[in-house]
Amino acid sequence: MDNEINQKSTPRSFWQWLKRKDKRSDPFYVGEVADWGGDEGDDCPDNSCVRSMENDRCEFTNELSFVTYSRVFVGTWNVAGRSPVGSLAVDVDEWLNLKDAADIYVLGFQEIVPLKATTVIGAEDPTEAKNWNLLIGKTLNDKYGCPLKPITNDNYQYARVSDPERRASVCSRTATPIGDQPDRGSRYKLMASKKMVGVFISVWMKSELLRRYSVSAVKVCSVACGIMGYLGNKGSVSVSMSIEGTSFCFIAAHLASGEKIGDEGRRNNQVSEIFRRTSFPRLPQDGGSPHPLTIVGHDQIFWFGDLNYRLYVDDNLARQLIKKQDWRALQEFDQLDRELQDGGVFQGWKEGNIKFAPTYKYSSSICNRYSGGLPSRAGEKQRTPAWCDRILWYGKGVKQLSYFRSESKFSDHRPVSALFLTQIEVLESTNPRLIPTITPTTKLHKTRVKKRRPPTLCSWSVKDKKACAKRQAN
């Protein structure tokens, strides 16, 4: 009590000076919002000393907004039309890297069904999506002895409700409650799930975070841009969501295949179409809070999947560089890397350093040999190995901690994963809310955040519409 009295009696200017001094000496002070993800030497909390958000003790004041951190795992896997089997659980466990568990798991799949006429043109069959969700949920929760109830639908969206302790998932954009939901005792909850032919996305979050933080406006969208530009053999499924004051967008995509000259142009066109046609309309249950309507309106965006970008290089030279494990030399011929450097369809986007072998195309599910090459084998497709499976990101407050591939031989692709440290703005509130405090093992810092955010394409669009309406009125 004496300490509190002395602190209150101390001149305000002294405490302001002390805060400024502390910020200058702290290498992890982020100011408003730090733009991580550029150079390898960028300052950020070290992976070894950042704990899960779930384990932090928290408190809240009404005067400030704060920045906290979340670990987000993003993974992509083309499973070549194969159904998940019981023996695959070991591979999925290794892929999700649960020894270093994340707060949020975002998993994208391609070809969860064979891409044939009946699946591309026919009605959606939710069976495979349910099977994958069940396997993911069991892997995430059985590890901690938390059972998972059967999942009976392939499309989920988490919905906020009036009772903060009551959580439900909803189906499609109509926010209709679904009967069989993951058990309340589960460590990880399914936040969103969406399937379009063979493209599938599944988003999971630690249950504890749902009790500590406000998660809102969880929405899904699919864009089909395959055959004739509108069939779902190629395209994307996306999830939009907000955690406190930070909006996230996750896009799982499967782009046009082919390694002939000019095929990269088709992929670029599909990326542009996905940007143009992906939308997250406002719903009545959103309340008065504004939420992004398009991909670029979000604070942090993750684009991942079988993007199918290939190598501008002779097949023999590619295989020689792979044998030498000279990834830097091989990446000089990478189509997507050139797009990122030249400011093409992914202008301003970032990707971590690739320090693993190309993930496509493997000969069969029982060997670790690339398809084709010399001597050629009967019935094998000749394909130059390539990094088809990629993870990109865009936005401020994102730092990639790792980027790697797993070695499951389940399909002709190898799964790829990335672990990110993301900043989340905890908004001002009149109600007490928990936010992390600084501990010796957790690099978390209270930060004053301005209410005005940098303009985005979404905000400029709104301003343009208002300006047009005003001119017409005059």
C-alpha positions as CSV (number, residue, x, y, z in Angstrom):
1,M,0.0,0.0,0.0
2,D,2.9,2.4,0.9
3,N,4.4,1.7,-2.5
4,E,1.1,2.6,-4.2
5,I,0.8,5.9,-2.3
6,N,4.4,6.8,-3.1
7,Q,3.8,6.0,-6.8
8,K,0.7,8.2,-6.9
9,S,2.5,11.1,-5.3
10,T,5.4,10.9,-7.7
11,P,5.3,13.7,-10.4
12,R,3.6,12.5,-13.6
13,S,6.5,13.7,-15.7
14,F,8.9,11.3,-14.0
15,W,6.8,8.3,-14.8
16,Q,6.4,9.5,-18.4
17,W,10.2,9.9,-18.7
18,L,10.7,6.4,-17.2
19,K,8.3,4.8,-19.7
20,R,10.1,6.5,-22.6
21,K,13.4,5.3,-21.3
22,D,12.1,1.7,-20.9
23,K,10.8,1.7,-24.5
24,R,14.2,2.9,-25.9
25,S,16.1,0.2,-24.0
26,D,13.7,-2.6,-24.9
27,P,14.7,-4.3,-28.2
28,F,11.2,-5.9,-28.4
29,Y,9.2,-2.7,-28.1
30,V,6.9,-2.5,-31.1
31,G,5.5,1.0,-31.0
32,E,2.2,1.1,-32.8
33,V,2.6,-2.0,-35.0
34,A,6.0,-3.4,-36.0
35,D,6.3,-4.7,-39.6
36,W,8.1,-8.0,-39.1
37,G,9.0,-10.5,-41.8
38,G,11.5,-8.7,-43.9
39,D,15.1,-9.3,-43.1
40,E,16.3,-12.3,-41.0
41,G,17.9,-9.8,-38.6
42,D,14.6,-8.1,-37.7
43,D,13.9,-7.8,-34.0
44,C,11.2,-10.0,-32.7
45,P,10.5,-12.1,-29.7
46,D,12.6,-15.2,-29.9
47,N,10.7,-18.4,-30.5
48,S,12.3,-20.1,-27.5
49,C,11.1,-17.5,-25.1
50,V,7.5,-16.8,-26.3
51,R,5.0,-18.9,-24.5
52,S,1.5,-19.7,-25.7
53,M,-1.1,-17.0,-25.1
54,E,-3.1,-19.5,-23.1
55,N,-0.5,-19.7,-20.2
56,D,-0.1,-16.0,-19.6
57,R,-1.6,-14.3,-16.5
58,C,-3.5,-11.2,-17.6
59,E,-5.1,-7.9,-16.5
60,F,-6.8,-5.0,-18.2
61,T,-7.1,-1.2,-17.9
62,N,-9.6,1.0,-19.6
63,E,-7.1,3.6,-20.7
64,L,-4.9,1.7,-23.2
65,S,-5.1,-0.8,-26.0
66,F,-2.4,-3.4,-25.9
67,V,-0.5,-5.7,-28.2
68,T,-0.1,-9.4,-27.4
69,Y,1.2,-12.3,-29.5
70,S,-0.2,-15.5,-30.9
71,R,1.6,-18.5,-32.5
72,V,-0.1,-19.5,-35.8
73,F,0.7,-22.7,-37.6
74,V,-0.1,-22.7,-41.3
75,G,0.1,-25.9,-43.3
76,T,-0.7,-27.1,-46.8
77,W,-0.9,-30.6,-48.3
78,N,-2.0,-31.9,-51.7
79,V,-3.2,-35.4,-50.8
80,A,-3.6,-36.6,-54.4
81,G,-7.3,-37.7,-54.1
82,R,-6.6,-40.1,-51.2
83,S,-8.9,-40.6,-48.2
84,P,-7.4,-40.3,-44.7
85,V,-6.7,-43.7,-43.2
86,G,-6.0,-44.7,-39.6
87,S,-2.3,-45.2,-40.2
88,L,-2.1,-41.6,-41.4
89,A,-2.5,-40.3,-37.8
90,V,1.3,-40.7,-37.2
91,D,2.1,-38.6,-40.3
92,V,-0.4,-35.9,-39.3
93,D,1.0,-35.8,-35.8
94,E,4.5,-35.2,-37.2
95,W,3.2,-32.6,-39.7
96,L,1.4,-30.6,-36.9
97,N,4.5,-30.6,-34.7
98,L,2.6,-30.8,-31.5
99,K,5.8,-30.9,-29.4
100,D,5.9,-27.2,-30.1
101,A,2.1,-26.6,-30.1
102,A,0.7,-23.4,-31.6
103,D,-2.3,-21.3,-30.5
104,I,-4.0,-21.5,-33.9
105,Y,-3.8,-24.2,-36.6
106,V,-4.7,-23.3,-40.2
107,L,-4.6,-26.3,-42.5
108,G,-5.2,-26.2,-46.3
109,F,-5.6,-29.3,-48.4
110,Q,-5.8,-29.9,-52.2
111,E,-7.4,-32.9,-54.0
112,I,-9.1,-34.4,-51.0
113,V,-11.2,-36.0,-53.7
114,P,-10.0,-37.2,-57.1
115,L,-10.5,-34.5,-59.7
116,K,-12.7,-36.3,-62.1
117,A,-16.0,-35.2,-63.8
118,T,-18.3,-36.6,-61.2
119,T,-16.6,-34.7,-58.4
120,V,-16.0,-31.5,-60.3
121,I,-19.5,-31.1,-61.9
122,G,-21.6,-33.1,-59.4
123,A,-23.0,-32.1,-56.0
124,E,-20.6,-31.5,-53.1
125,D,-20.0,-34.6,-51.0
126,P,-19.0,-33.7,-47.4
127,T,-17.7,-37.2,-46.5
128,E,-13.9,-36.6,-47.1
129,A,-14.0,-33.1,-45.4
130,K,-15.6,-34.7,-42.3
131,N,-13.0,-37.5,-42.3
132,W,-10.2,-35.0,-42.5
133,N,-11.7,-32.8,-39.7
134,L,-12.1,-35.8,-37.5
135,L,-8.5,-36.9,-38.0
136,I,-7.2,-33.4,-37.3
137,G,-9.4,-32.9,-34.3
138,K,-8.4,-36.3,-32.8
139,T,-4.7,-35.6,-33.4
140,L,-4.9,-32.2,-31.8
141,N,-7.0,-33.3,-28.8
142,D,-6.2,-36.9,-28.1
143,K,-2.6,-35.8,-27.5
144,Y,-3.9,-34.1,-24.4
145,G,-6.5,-36.7,-23.4
146,C,-9.4,-34.5,-24.6
147,P,-12.1,-36.4,-26.5
148,L,-13.7,-35.1,-29.7
149,K,-17.3,-35.7,-30.7
150,P,-18.1,-36.9,-34.2
151,I,-18.2,-34.0,-36.8
152,T,-21.1,-34.4,-39.1
153,N,-20.7,-31.4,-41.5
154,D,-17.9,-30.1,-43.7
155,N,-18.7,-26.4,-43.4
156,Y,-18.3,-24.6,-40.1
157,Q,-18.2,-21.1,-38.9
158,Y,-17.7,-20.1,-35.3
159,A,-20.4,-17.7,-34.0
160,R,-20.3,-15.3,-31.1
161,V,-23.2,-15.5,-28.7
162,S,-24.4,-13.4,-25.8
163,D,-23.2,-15.8,-23.1
164,P,-19.3,-15.6,-23.2
165,E,-19.0,-19.1,-21.9
166,R,-21.3,-20.6,-24.5
167,R,-19.6,-21.3,-27.8
168,A,-21.2,-22.8,-30.9
169,S,-20.3,-23.4,-34.5
170,V,-22.6,-22.6,-37.4
171,C,-23.1,-23.8,-40.9
172,S,-22.5,-21.7,-43.9
173,R,-23.2,-18.0,-44.0
174,T,-26.7,-18.4,-42.7
175,A,-25.3,-18.9,-39.1
176,T,-27.6,-22.0,-38.6
177,P,-26.6,-24.0,-35.5
178,I,-25.2,-27.5,-36.1
179,G,-26.0,-30.4,-33.8
180,D,-22.9,-32.4,-33.3
181,Q,-20.1,-30.1,-32.3
182,P,-16.6,-30.7,-30.9
183,D,-16.9,-31.5,-27.2
184,R,-16.7,-28.6,-24.8
185,G,-13.8,-30.3,-23.1
186,S,-11.7,-30.3,-26.2
187,R,-8.4,-28.4,-26.0
188,Y,-8.7,-27.2,-29.6
189,K,-12.0,-26.0,-31.1
190,L,-12.9,-26.0,-34.8
191,M,-13.4,-22.3,-35.8
192,A,-14.1,-22.7,-39.5
193,S,-14.1,-25.3,-42.2
194,K,-14.9,-25.0,-45.9
195,K,-14.7,-27.4,-48.9
196,M,-15.0,-26.7,-52.6
197,V,-14.5,-29.9,-54.7
198,G,-10.9,-30.9,-53.7
199,V,-9.8,-27.7,-52.0
200,F,-10.4,-27.7,-48.2
201,I,-9.5,-25.4,-45.3
202,S,-9.8,-26.2,-41.5
203,V,-9.0,-23.7,-38.8
204,W,-8.6,-24.6,-35.1
205,M,-8.0,-22.5,-32.0
206,K,-7.1,-23.3,-28.4
207,S,-10.3,-23.3,-26.3
208,E,-8.6,-21.2,-23.6
209,L,-8.1,-18.3,-26.1
210,L,-11.9,-18.2,-26.8
211,R,-12.5,-17.6,-23.1
212,R,-9.9,-14.9,-22.9
213,Y,-10.2,-13.0,-26.2
214,S,-13.0,-11.8,-28.4
215,V,-13.2,-13.7,-31.6
216,S,-15.7,-12.4,-34.1
217,A,-16.9,-12.2,-37.7
218,V,-15.8,-15.7,-38.7
219,K,-16.8,-16.1,-42.4
220,V,-15.9,-18.3,-45.3
221,C,-15.8,-17.8,-49.0
222,S,-15.0,-20.0,-52.0
223,V,-13.9,-19.0,-55.5
224,A,-14.0,-21.5,-58.4
225,C,-11.7,-20.6,-61.3
226,G,-10.9,-23.9,-62.9
227,I,-12.4,-25.3,-66.1
228,M,-14.0,-22.5,-68.2
229,G,-13.0,-20.1,-65.4
230,Y,-15.8,-21.2,-63.1
231,L,-15.5,-24.8,-62.1
232,G,-14.1,-25.9,-58.7
233,N,-11.3,-28.2,-59.8
234,K,-9.1,-25.1,-59.2
235,G,-9.6,-22.1,-57.0
236,S,-9.6,-21.2,-53.3
237,V,-11.5,-21.4,-50.1
238,S,-10.9,-18.6,-47.5
239,V,-11.6,-17.8,-43.9
240,S,-11.9,-14.4,-42.5
241,M,-11.9,-13.7,-38.7
242,S,-11.1,-11.1,-36.1
243,I,-9.3,-11.6,-32.8
244,E,-9.9,-8.6,-30.7
245,G,-8.9,-5.6,-32.9
246,T,-6.8,-7.6,-35.5
247,S,-8.4,-9.1,-38.6
248,F,-7.0,-12.3,-40.2
249,C,-7.6,-13.8,-43.7
250,F,-6.5,-17.3,-44.6
251,I,-6.6,-18.4,-48.3
252,A,-6.1,-22.0,-49.2
253,A,-5.6,-22.3,-53.0
254,H,-5.0,-24.8,-55.8
255,L,-3.8,-23.1,-59.0
256,A,-3.5,-24.2,-62.6
257,S,-0.9,-27.0,-63.2
258,G,1.5,-27.3,-66.1
259,E,5.2,-26.6,-66.6
260,K,5.1,-25.3,-70.2
261,I,6.2,-21.8,-71.0
262,G,3.2,-19.5,-70.4
263,D,1.5,-21.7,-67.8
264,E,2.6,-19.3,-65.1
265,G,0.3,-16.7,-66.8
266,R,-2.7,-18.9,-66.1
267,R,-1.7,-19.1,-62.5
268,N,-1.3,-15.4,-62.3
269,N,-4.7,-14.8,-63.8
270,Q,-6.3,-17.2,-61.2
271,V,-4.6,-15.3,-58.4
272,S,-6.1,-12.1,-59.7
273,E,-9.5,-13.7,-59.9
274,I,-9.3,-14.9,-56.4
275,F,-8.4,-11.4,-55.2
276,R,-11.2,-9.9,-57.2
277,R,-14.0,-12.4,-56.3
278,T,-13.3,-13.2,-52.7
279,S,-15.7,-11.3,-50.4
280,F,-17.0,-11.5,-46.9
281,P,-20.3,-9.6,-46.8
282,R,-21.5,-8.0,-43.5
283,L,-24.2,-9.9,-41.7
284,P,-26.7,-8.8,-39.1
285,Q,-25.0,-10.7,-36.3
286,D,-21.8,-8.7,-36.9
287,G,-23.3,-5.8,-35.0
288,G,-21.9,-2.3,-35.4
289,S,-18.3,-3.4,-35.7
290,P,-16.7,-2.9,-39.1
291,H,-15.1,-6.0,-40.6
292,P,-13.1,-6.4,-43.8
293,L,-15.1,-7.1,-47.0
294,T,-12.2,-8.3,-49.2
295,I,-8.8,-10.0,-48.8
296,V,-6.7,-6.9,-48.9
297,G,-8.8,-5.2,-46.2
298,H,-7.4,-7.5,-43.5
299,D,-4.5,-6.7,-41.2
300,Q,-2.8,-10.1,-41.6
301,I,-3.2,-12.3,-44.6
302,F,-1.8,-15.8,-45.3
303,W,-2.0,-17.4,-48.8
304,F,-1.0,-21.0,-49.0
305,G,-1.6,-24.2,-51.1
306,D,-0.5,-26.0,-54.2
307,L,0.3,-22.9,-56.1
308,N,1.9,-25.0,-58.9
309,Y,4.6,-22.5,-59.8
310,R,7.5,-24.4,-61.4
311,L,11.1,-23.9,-62.3
312,Y,12.5,-22.3,-65.4
313,V,15.3,-24.8,-65.7
314,D,16.3,-28.0,-67.5
315,D,15.2,-31.2,-65.8
316,N,18.7,-32.6,-65.5
317,L,20.2,-29.4,-64.0
318,A,17.3,-29.3,-61.5
319,R,18.1,-32.8,-60.4
320,Q,21.8,-32.1,-60.1
321,L,21.2,-29.1,-57.9
322,I,18.8,-31.1,-55.7
323,K,21.4,-33.8,-55.3
324,K,23.8,-31.2,-54.1
325,Q,21.1,-29.6,-51.9
326,D,22.0,-26.3,-53.4
327,W,18.6,-24.7,-52.7
328,R,19.7,-21.1,-53.2
329,A,21.0,-21.9,-56.8
330,L,17.8,-23.8,-57.6
331,Q,15.6,-21.0,-56.3
332,E,17.1,-18.7,-58.9
333,F,14.9,-20.5,-61.5
334,D,11.7,-20.5,-59.4
335,Q,8.7,-18.8,-61.0
336,L,7.0,-17.7,-57.8
337,D,10.3,-16.2,-56.5
338,R,10.5,-14.1,-59.7
339,E,6.9,-13.0,-59.2
340,L,7.7,-11.8,-55.7
341,Q,10.9,-10.0,-56.8
342,D,9.3,-8.4,-59.9
343,G,6.2,-7.2,-58.0
344,G,3.7,-9.3,-60.1
345,V,0.4,-10.7,-58.7
346,F,1.9,-11.0,-55.2
347,Q,3.4,-7.5,-55.0
348,G,4.6,-6.7,-51.5
349,W,4.0,-10.3,-50.2
350,K,6.7,-12.3,-48.4
351,E,7.9,-15.8,-48.2
352,G,10.4,-17.4,-45.8
353,N,13.8,-18.7,-47.0
354,I,13.3,-22.1,-48.6
355,K,15.8,-24.6,-47.1
356,F,14.2,-27.8,-48.1
357,A,13.9,-30.0,-51.2
358,P,11.2,-29.4,-53.8
359,T,7.9,-31.0,-52.7
360,Y,6.6,-32.3,-56.1
361,K,6.4,-34.7,-57.9
362,Y,7.3,-38.0,-56.2
363,S,7.1,-41.3,-58.0
364,S,4.8,-43.2,-55.6
365,S,3.5,-43.4,-52.1
366,I,6.1,-45.9,-51.1
367,C,9.4,-44.3,-52.1
368,N,11.3,-41.0,-51.9
369,R,12.2,-40.7,-55.5
370,Y,11.1,-38.0,-57.9
371,S,9.0,-39.0,-60.9
372,G,10.7,-39.1,-64.2
373,G,14.3,-38.6,-64.9
374,L,16.8,-41.0,-66.4
375,P,16.5,-43.9,-66.8
376,S,12.8,-43.4,-67.4
377,R,10.3,-45.9,-66.0
378,A,7.2,-47.2,-67.8
379,G,4.0,-45.4,-66.9
380,E,5.8,-42.5,-65.0
381,K,5.0,-38.9,-65.8
382,Q,8.1,-36.8,-66.7
383,R,7.9,-33.9,-64.3
384,T,10.7,-31.5,-63.3
385,P,10.8,-31.3,-59.5
386,A,9.4,-28.0,-58.2
387,W,8.4,-26.2,-55.0
388,C,4.7,-26.3,-55.9
389,D,3.5,-26.1,-52.3
390,R,4.1,-22.7,-50.7
391,I,3.1,-20.4,-47.9
392,L,3.0,-16.6,-48.3
393,W,2.0,-13.8,-46.0
394,Y,1.2,-10.1,-46.1
395,G,0.6,-7.4,-43.4
396,K,2.2,-5.9,-40.4
397,G,2.9,-7.6,-37.1
398,V,3.9,-11.0,-38.6
399,K,7.1,-12.9,-38.1
400,Q,7.9,-16.3,-39.5
401,L,9.6,-18.5,-37.0
402,S,10.1,-21.6,-39.2
403,Y,9.4,-22.9,-42.7
404,F,9.8,-26.6,-43.4
405,R,8.4,-29.7,-45.2
406,S,7.4,-33.0,-43.7
407,E,8.3,-36.4,-45.1
408,S,5.0,-38.2,-45.3
409,K,4.9,-40.5,-48.3
410,F,1.1,-40.5,-48.4
411,S,0.9,-38.7,-51.8
412,D,3.1,-37.4,-54.6
413,H,3.4,-34.1,-52.7
414,R,5.2,-33.5,-49.4
415,P,3.3,-31.4,-46.8
416,V,4.7,-27.9,-46.1
417,S,4.3,-25.9,-42.9
418,A,5.2,-22.5,-41.4
419,L,5.0,-21.3,-37.8
420,F,4.3,-17.5,-37.3
421,L,4.4,-15.1,-34.4
422,T,1.6,-12.6,-34.9
423,Q,0.7,-9.4,-33.1
424,I,-2.9,-9.0,-31.9
425,E,-4.3,-5.7,-30.8
426,V,-6.4,-6.0,-27.7
427,L,-9.0,-3.3,-27.9
428,E,-10.1,-0.9,-25.3
429,S,-13.2,-2.0,-23.3
430,T,-15.3,-0.8,-20.4
431,N,-15.4,-4.4,-19.2
432,P,-12.5,-6.1,-17.5
433,R,-10.6,-8.3,-20.1
434,L,-7.5,-10.4,-19.7
435,I,-4.4,-9.6,-21.5
436,P,-0.8,-10.9,-21.0
437,T,1.5,-9.3,-18.6
438,I,5.3,-9.3,-18.8
439,T,7.1,-12.3,-17.3
440,P,10.8,-13.2,-17.4
441,T,10.0,-16.0,-20.0
442,T,7.5,-14.1,-22.1
443,K,8.4,-11.1,-24.3
444,L,5.1,-9.3,-24.1
445,H,4.8,-5.6,-23.7
446,K,2.0,-3.1,-23.1
447,T,1.8,-0.7,-26.0
448,R,-0.3,2.4,-26.6
449,V,-2.0,1.9,-29.9
450,K,-3.6,4.7,-31.9
451,K,-7.2,4.2,-32.7
452,R,-6.7,5.4,-36.3
453,R,-5.5,2.5,-38.5
454,P,-3.5,2.8,-41.8
455,P,-5.9,3.0,-44.8
456,T,-6.5,-0.2,-46.7
457,L,-8.0,-0.9,-50.1
458,C,-11.2,-1.7,-48.3
459,S,-11.3,1.7,-46.5
460,W,-10.4,3.6,-49.6
461,S,-13.2,1.9,-51.5
462,V,-15.7,3.0,-48.8
463,K,-14.4,6.6,-49.1
464,D,-14.7,6.5,-52.8
465,K,-18.3,5.4,-52.6
466,K,-19.2,8.2,-50.2
467,A,-17.4,10.8,-52.3
468,C,-19.3,9.6,-55.4
469,A,-22.6,9.8,-53.6
470,K,-21.8,13.3,-52.4
471,R,-20.9,14.5,-55.9
472,Q,-24.1,13.0,-57.3
473,A,-26.2,14.7,-54.6
474,N,-24.6,18.1,-55.6
